[in-house]
Amino acid sequence: MTTINLGTSSWLFDEWRGVFFPEGTAKARYLPYYASQFNSVEVNTSFYGIPRASTLINWVESVPSGFSFCLKFPKAITHEKRLVDCEQETLIFLDVLRSLGDAAAPGLLQFPPDFSRRSDGKRLADFLDWFALQLDGVQIGVEVRALDLMTPAFASFLAERGMAYVLVDRVGTPDSYACWHELVIEGKAPTFALLRWIGDDKNGPTSNDQLVAPRDEQLDVWAGRLAALHGAGVALYGYMHNPYEGHSPASLRRLQARLAPLVSLPPWPPPDGTATEAGQMALF
């Protein structure tokens, strides 16, 4: 796999017909077409329930070798049970990630804004101590949205347990890149990073199908950051969201254009275009 894996948040947007998907593309062909353009995708559907084995098989068989899926942990674990008596669901979801084989990007463990250190800190620490012992090679990024967890101390806590602090570009969210980059340079961070470009998801663009709020300066900065992390030997997984500029495929291509002079990347899709054999094998 390439070490820079970039995609969007989901591929299931009907508004993309005619502006990203060719006009008339059937919904069943969305993923194969998407995977001909980008080499990774963030999967939001897993947040609402664990995907069936048949769904995973269909996904993996629809994409070229080297493509990866970043699955979000089910909300039952993080938002409903809030880490209480959720060990069984967590282990099942880890098995889902393992079943994807080489088609698995890091899993995304995302917590709600009201899940904070003050109210939930001990439970979170205990869970992550237990969770780290269950990973057995599975890569995980943790995204917190409470300010008292968006700290260098929590980033270090995750890094010590082999997990990544998710770097998020979102209005109202502190910029944690410098903190994580320092851990990378010091050799204290895992060898992968998970990034999400969200923008203003409360008051920003809502149409999904056209670029209406350019963030040229931010994209310039992120291209340099990606190149720096890549140069430090970090495997990158980054996902663009529609609210960032109004149309995530266009935003991602704008980021790639800025990154191209800084980093040499193999062509995508790969020349053979074959499905991910290792991923298929793991699913049976």
Salt bridges, closest charged atoms under 4 A:
ASP14 OD2 - LYS27 NZ 3.52
GLU42 OE2 - ARG196 NH2 2.88
GLU42 OE2 - HIS241 NE2 3.43
GLU80 OE2 - LYS75 NZ 3.97
GLU89 OE2 - LYS81 NZ 2.50
ASP95 OD1 - ARG98 NH1 3.10
ASP114 OD1 - ARG82 NH1 3.13
ASP120 OD2 - ARG82 NH2 3.24
ASP120 OD1 - ARG123 NH1 2.94
ASP126 OD2 - LYS122 NZ 2.79
ASP129 OD1 - ARG161 NE 2.61
GLU143 OE1 - ARG196 NH1 2.55
GLU160 OE1 - ARG161 NH1 3.41
ASP175 OD2 - ARG225 NH2 2.63
GLU186 OE1 - LYS188 NZ 3.36
ASP201 OD2 - ARG170 NH2 2.64
ASP216 OD1 - ARG254 NH2 2.36
ASP216 OD1 - ARG258 NH2 3.56
ASP220 OD1 - ARG258 NE 2.64
GLU245 OE2 - ARG254 NH2 2.91
